[in-house]
């Protein structure tokens, strides 16, 4: 496959988002759509717009944040989260978009984002705001929100990885 022209970042979960950026840093980003149909349509449209002229491959590559169960999360909530994660992976597969799973530690380290300082008292909200600020720095023309920040950062990680800049 030739080098992709569109790089996707997928931050799973109801408060997550999806982002697509081009080599020049422009693109589209959304908070996680409310319905499965809307999620599928987003992926389908991207795959259609960036299909290789031969029809054999897409010119898109994606990274999806690799997630796992966390202690203290309810069984019902974790089941729903896992179901959503599987659906996102299935959408990528059905749209013909190749992807890789990456841990939050891996993409954050690659983008020079220091881990949350729990010992220093950094709250989850403070850390999320730091991620949002980094995304805004990288995408100054975007209206970055807490829901889209991680997805934009994942898409930037994807771009740098595919272009050999990591």
TORKOL-762953 format. One record per residue (C-alpha): x, y, z; residue in one letter; chain. Coordinates in pm, 1 decimal, decimal comma, always signed. Example, Ala and Ser with C-alpha at 12.3 -4.5 7.8 and 13.67 -1.06 7.14 Angstrom:
REM TORKOL-762953
<node px="+1230,0" py="-450,0" pz="+780,0" rest="A" kette="A"/>
<node px="+1367,0" py="-106,0" pz="+714,0" rest="S" kette="A"/>
//
This chain:
REM TORKOL-762953
<node px="+0,0" py="+0,0" pz="+0,0" rest="X" kette="A"/>
<node px="+126,5" py="+348,9" pz="-79,5" rest="X" kette="A"/>
<node px="+153,8" py="+615,8" pz="+185,8" rest="X" kette="A"/>
<node px="-190,1" py="+720,4" pz="+314,3" rest="X" kette="A"/>
<node px="-334,1" py="+1061,2" pz="+235,6" rest="X" kette="A"/>
<node px="-572,9" py="+1067,5" pz="+531,1" rest="X" kette="A"/>
<node px="-490,3" py="+975,4" pz="+889,0" rest="X" kette="A"/>
<node px="-760,2" py="+883,3" pz="+1139,7" rest="X" kette="A"/>
<node px="-761,5" py="+890,4" pz="+1517,2" rest="X" kette="A"/>
<node px="-1034,8" py="+710,0" pz="+1706,5" rest="X" kette="A"/>
<node px="-1088,3" py="+772,1" pz="+2077,3" rest="X" kette="A"/>
<node px="-1348,3" py="+511,2" pz="+2182,0" rest="X" kette="A"/>
<node px="-1621,5" py="+572,5" pz="+2431,9" rest="X" kette="A"/>
<node px="-1926,6" py="+792,2" pz="+2463,5" rest="X" kette="A"/>
<node px="-1715,1" py="+1095,3" pz="+2555,0" rest="X" kette="A"/>
<node px="-1456,1" py="+1021,6" pz="+2285,7" rest="X" kette="A"/>
<node px="-1432,5" py="+1134,7" pz="+1929,5" rest="X" kette="A"/>
<node px="-1304,0" py="+1067,9" pz="+1580,2" rest="X" kette="A"/>
<node px="-1067,1" py="+1279,5" pz="+1373,5" rest="X" kette="A"/>
<node px="-926,5" py="+1269,7" pz="+1023,2" rest="X" kette="A"/>
<node px="-628,2" py="+1479,6" pz="+918,7" rest="X" kette="A"/>
<node px="-436,0" py="+1514,3" pz="+595,5" rest="X" kette="A"/>
<node px="-61,4" py="+1544,4" pz="+550,7" rest="X" kette="A"/>
<node px="-92,1" py="+1923,5" pz="+574,0" rest="X" kette="A"/>
<node px="-280,7" py="+1902,4" pz="+903,4" rest="X" kette="A"/>
<node px="-629,8" py="+1988,9" pz="+782,0" rest="X" kette="A"/>
<node px="-925,7" py="+1763,5" pz="+827,6" rest="X" kette="A"/>
<node px="-1245,3" py="+1679,0" pz="+1004,8" rest="X" kette="A"/>
<node px="-1321,9" py="+1585,6" pz="+1360,9" rest="X" kette="A"/>
<node px="-1635,2" py="+1502,6" pz="+1556,0" rest="X" kette="A"/>
<node px="-1741,9" py="+1407,3" pz="+1904,0" rest="X" kette="A"/>
<node px="-1847,9" py="+1042,9" pz="+1915,8" rest="X" kette="A"/>
<node px="-2177,0" py="+1031,8" pz="+1724,6" rest="X" kette="A"/>
<node px="-2483,5" py="+930,3" pz="+1923,3" rest="X" kette="A"/>
<node px="-2590,7" py="+644,5" pz="+1698,1" rest="X" kette="A"/>
<node px="-2413,1" py="+350,3" pz="+1541,3" rest="X" kette="A"/>
<node px="-2555,9" py="+452,9" pz="+1203,7" rest="X" kette="A"/>
<node px="-2388,7" py="+795,6" pz="+1233,2" rest="X" kette="A"/>
<node px="-2055,8" py="+636,3" pz="+1331,3" rest="X" kette="A"/>
<node px="-2072,6" py="+402,9" pz="+1031,6" rest="X" kette="A"/>
<node px="-2165,9" py="+686,2" pz="+793,7" rest="X" kette="A"/>
<node px="-1864,2" py="+889,0" pz="+907,6" rest="X" kette="A"/>
<node px="-1624,5" py="+601,1" pz="+835,2" rest="X" kette="A"/>
<node px="-1801,6" py="+502,4" pz="+513,3" rest="X" kette="A"/>
<node px="-1788,9" py="+855,8" pz="+375,9" rest="X" kette="A"/>
<node px="-1417,3" py="+890,5" pz="+454,2" rest="X" kette="A"/>
<node px="-1338,1" py="+556,1" pz="+293,4" rest="X" kette="A"/>
<node px="-1539,6" py="+650,5" pz="-16,7" rest="X" kette="A"/>
<node px="-1375,9" py="+993,0" pz="-49,5" rest="X" kette="A"/>
<node px="-1026,1" py="+850,8" pz="-9,1" rest="X" kette="A"/>
<node px="-1053,0" py="+527,5" pz="-203,5" rest="X" kette="A"/>
<node px="-762,9" py="+438,2" pz="-428,3" rest="X" kette="A"/>
<node px="-860,2" py="+490,3" pz="-795,0" rest="X" kette="A"/>
<node px="-815,8" py="+117,8" pz="-860,4" rest="X" kette="A"/>
<node px="-1081,1" py="+48,0" pz="-598,8" rest="X" kette="A"/>
<node px="-848,3" py="-204,9" pz="-436,9" rest="X" kette="A"/>
<node px="-731,7" py="-7,6" pz="-137,5" rest="X" kette="A"/>
<node px="-800,3" py="+298,2" pz="+66,4" rest="X" kette="A"/>
<node px="-558,7" py="+587,0" pz="+99,3" rest="X" kette="A"/>
<node px="-652,6" py="+613,1" pz="+465,5" rest="X" kette="A"/>
<node px="-490,8" py="+464,0" pz="+774,6" rest="X" kette="A"/>
<node px="-624,8" py="+476,7" pz="+1130,6" rest="X" kette="A"/>
<node px="-515,9" py="+432,2" pz="+1487,5" rest="X" kette="A"/>
<node px="-765,1" py="+343,8" pz="+1755,3" rest="X" kette="A"/>
<node px="-679,2" py="+377,8" pz="+2120,7" rest="X" kette="A"/>
<node px="-637,7" py="+34,7" pz="+2276,1" rest="X" kette="A"/>
<node px="-857,6" py="+19,2" pz="+2582,4" rest="X" kette="A"/>
<node px="-913,3" py="-224,6" pz="+2863,9" rest="X" kette="A"/>
<node px="-1132,5" py="-269,0" pz="+3169,4" rest="X" kette="A"/>
<node px="-1053,8" py="-46,2" pz="+3464,1" rest="X" kette="A"/>
<node px="-1101,9" py="-150,3" pz="+3826,2" rest="X" kette="A"/>
<node px="-1402,6" py="+17,5" pz="+3978,8" rest="X" kette="A"/>
<node px="-1599,6" py="+43,5" pz="+3655,4" rest="X" kette="A"/>
<node px="-1935,9" py="-128,2" pz="+3667,1" rest="X" kette="A"/>
<node px="-1991,7" py="-450,9" pz="+3478,1" rest="X" kette="A"/>
<node px="-2278,1" py="-307,7" pz="+3275,8" rest="X" kette="A"/>
<node px="-2079,9" py="+1,8" pz="+3179,2" rest="X" kette="A"/>
<node px="-1776,0" py="-202,8" pz="+3080,4" rest="X" kette="A"/>
<node px="-1989,9" py="-433,6" pz="+2868,1" rest="X" kette="A"/>
<node px="-2136,7" py="-135,5" pz="+2684,4" rest="X" kette="A"/>
<node px="-1789,8" py="+17,5" pz="+2641,2" rest="X" kette="A"/>
<node px="-1650,7" py="-309,3" pz="+2503,2" rest="X" kette="A"/>
<node px="-1943,7" py="-338,9" pz="+2267,8" rest="X" kette="A"/>
<node px="-1878,8" py="+14,1" pz="+2139,2" rest="X" kette="A"/>
<node px="-1505,9" py="-57,1" pz="+2096,7" rest="X" kette="A"/>
<node px="-1579,6" py="-370,2" pz="+1895,7" rest="X" kette="A"/>
<node px="-1825,9" py="-179,1" pz="+1681,0" rest="X" kette="A"/>
<node px="-1565,4" py="+88,9" pz="+1602,0" rest="X" kette="A"/>
<node px="-1316,6" py="-179,7" pz="+1497,8" rest="X" kette="A"/>
<node px="-1585,1" py="-345,3" pz="+1283,3" rest="X" kette="A"/>
<node px="-1661,4" py="-13,6" pz="+1111,0" rest="X" kette="A"/>
<node px="-1295,4" py="+31,5" pz="+1021,7" rest="X" kette="A"/>
<node px="-1280,0" py="-323,3" pz="+886,4" rest="X" kette="A"/>
<node px="-1606,4" py="-290,7" pz="+691,9" rest="X" kette="A"/>
<node px="-1495,2" py="+42,5" pz="+542,8" rest="X" kette="A"/>
<node px="-1168,0" py="-119,1" pz="+432,4" rest="X" kette="A"/>
<node px="-959,5" py="+116,1" pz="+646,6" rest="X" kette="A"/>
<node px="-645,1" py="-51,0" pz="+781,1" rest="X" kette="A"/>
<node px="-574,2" py="+33,4" pz="+1143,2" rest="X" kette="A"/>
<node px="-350,4" py="-25,4" pz="+1439,8" rest="X" kette="A"/>
<node px="-435,6" py="-26,3" pz="+1808,4" rest="X" kette="A"/>
<node px="-212,9" py="+192,4" pz="+2025,5" rest="X" kette="A"/>
<node px="-207,0" py="+246,0" pz="+2399,1" rest="X" kette="A"/>
<node px="-252,1" py="+593,9" pz="+2541,1" rest="X" kette="A"/>
<node px="+97,2" py="+573,1" pz="+2688,7" rest="X" kette="A"/>
<node px="+249,0" py="+507,4" pz="+2346,4" rest="X" kette="A"/>
<node px="+84,9" py="+790,3" pz="+2154,0" rest="X" kette="A"/>
<node px="+123,1" py="+1038,6" pz="+2438,7" rest="X" kette="A"/>
<node px="+494,3" py="+962,8" pz="+2472,9" rest="X" kette="A"/>
<node px="+543,0" py="+996,8" pz="+2095,9" rest="X" kette="A"/>
<node px="+381,2" py="+1342,5" pz="+2108,2" rest="X" kette="A"/>
<node px="+593,4" py="+1448,4" pz="+2408,7" rest="X" kette="A"/>
<node px="+299,5" py="+1457,5" pz="+2647,9" rest="X" kette="A"/>
<node px="+410,0" py="+1378,4" pz="+3000,1" rest="X" kette="A"/>
<node px="+194,5" py="+1128,2" pz="+3189,0" rest="X" kette="A"/>
<node px="-61,9" py="+1246,5" pz="+3440,1" rest="X" kette="A"/>
<node px="+116,1" py="+1347,7" pz="+3760,6" rest="X" kette="A"/>
<node px="-99,9" py="+1170,3" pz="+4018,9" rest="X" kette="A"/>
<node px="+161,3" py="+1207,3" pz="+4291,8" rest="X" kette="A"/>
<node px="+178,0" py="+1579,6" pz="+4225,7" rest="X" kette="A"/>
<node px="-198,8" py="+1602,9" pz="+4255,5" rest="X" kette="A"/>
<node px="-285,7" py="+1654,3" pz="+3889,8" rest="X" kette="A"/>
<node px="-654,9" py="+1574,2" pz="+3854,6" rest="X" kette="A"/>
<node px="-804,4" py="+1390,1" pz="+3562,3" rest="X" kette="A"/>
<node px="-968,9" py="+1714,9" pz="+3451,5" rest="X" kette="A"/>
<node px="-637,5" py="+1901,0" pz="+3462,3" rest="X" kette="A"/>
<node px="-473,4" py="+1627,7" pz="+3257,4" rest="X" kette="A"/>
<node px="-755,5" py="+1629,9" pz="+2999,6" rest="X" kette="A"/>
<node px="-722,2" py="+2008,0" pz="+2972,8" rest="X" kette="A"/>
<node px="-349,0" py="+1963,4" pz="+2913,2" rest="X" kette="A"/>
<node px="-427,8" py="+1721,2" pz="+2630,2" rest="X" kette="A"/>
<node px="-677,9" py="+1970,0" pz="+2490,4" rest="X" kette="A"/>
<node px="-415,1" py="+2247,9" pz="+2501,2" rest="X" kette="A"/>
<node px="-164,1" py="+2028,0" pz="+2315,2" rest="X" kette="A"/>
<node px="-422,8" py="+1945,6" pz="+2048,0" rest="X" kette="A"/>
<node px="-505,8" py="+2315,1" pz="+2011,2" rest="X" kette="A"/>
<node px="-134,3" py="+2390,3" pz="+1974,8" rest="X" kette="A"/>
<node px="-100,4" py="+2132,7" pz="+1696,8" rest="X" kette="A"/>
<node px="-426,8" py="+2233,8" pz="+1527,0" rest="X" kette="A"/>
<node px="-455,9" py="+2610,6" pz="+1583,4" rest="X" kette="A"/>
<node px="-742,9" py="+2650,8" pz="+1333,1" rest="X" kette="A"/>
<node px="-955,8" py="+2376,1" pz="+1490,6" rest="X" kette="A"/>
<node px="-1218,2" py="+2425,1" pz="+1757,5" rest="X" kette="A"/>
<node px="-1079,5" py="+2161,9" pz="+1993,5" rest="X" kette="A"/>
<node px="-1305,7" py="+2027,0" pz="+2266,9" rest="X" kette="A"/>
<node px="-1245,3" py="+1776,3" pz="+2543,4" rest="X" kette="A"/>
<node px="-1433,2" py="+1522,1" pz="+2328,8" rest="X" kette="A"/>
<node px="-1219,8" py="+1576,2" pz="+2017,3" rest="X" kette="A"/>
<node px="-875,9" py="+1647,7" pz="+2168,6" rest="X" kette="A"/>
<node px="-762,6" py="+1286,0" pz="+2206,9" rest="X" kette="A"/>
<node px="-893,9" py="+1193,4" pz="+1861,0" rest="X" kette="A"/>
<node px="-699,0" py="+1479,7" pz="+1703,0" rest="X" kette="A"/>
<node px="-385,8" py="+1377,6" pz="+1892,6" rest="X" kette="A"/>
<node px="-432,3" py="+1015,4" pz="+1784,8" rest="X" kette="A"/>
<node px="-470,8" py="+1128,7" pz="+1422,2" rest="X" kette="A"/>
<node px="-150,7" py="+1334,2" pz="+1452,6" rest="X" kette="A"/>
<node px="+28,0" py="+1031,3" pz="+1600,6" rest="X" kette="A"/>
<node px="-100,3" py="+826,8" pz="+1305,4" rest="X" kette="A"/>
<node px="+24,0" py="+1086,5" pz="+1055,3" rest="X" kette="A"/>
<node px="+369,2" py="+1106,4" pz="+1209,2" rest="X" kette="A"/>
<node px="+400,0" py="+728,8" pz="+1233,4" rest="X" kette="A"/>
<node px="+294,7" py="+670,6" pz="+872,5" rest="X" kette="A"/>
<node px="+524,2" py="+945,6" pz="+746,4" rest="X" kette="A"/>
<node px="+819,0" py="+802,2" pz="+941,9" rest="X" kette="A"/>
<node px="+851,1" py="+1102,1" pz="+1171,7" rest="X" kette="A"/>
<node px="+843,6" py="+911,5" pz="+1500,2" rest="X" kette="A"/>
//
